């Protein structure tokens, strides 16, 4: 699993949305504030596979990749306040 951070160069998001629709390996995508425009969660079968995915996303803008070593808290249910 890895996280890709994308600096997208313009406000026409259709190419990104089209790419997200064709890459099932990207299981989450979030439009965020800060230096990066989008953060994506990716699952890949190998480093080569991750490199291929990163290459496709990198065609849209500048990409930074962070590989997850482990997940001490993978998912926590959101409970209503007491």
Buried (B, 14 or more C-beta within 10 A) or exposed (E): BBBBBBBBEEEEBEEBEEBBEEBEBBEEBEEEEEEBBBBBBBBBEEEEEBEEBBEBBBEBBEBBBEEEEEEEEEEEEEEEEE
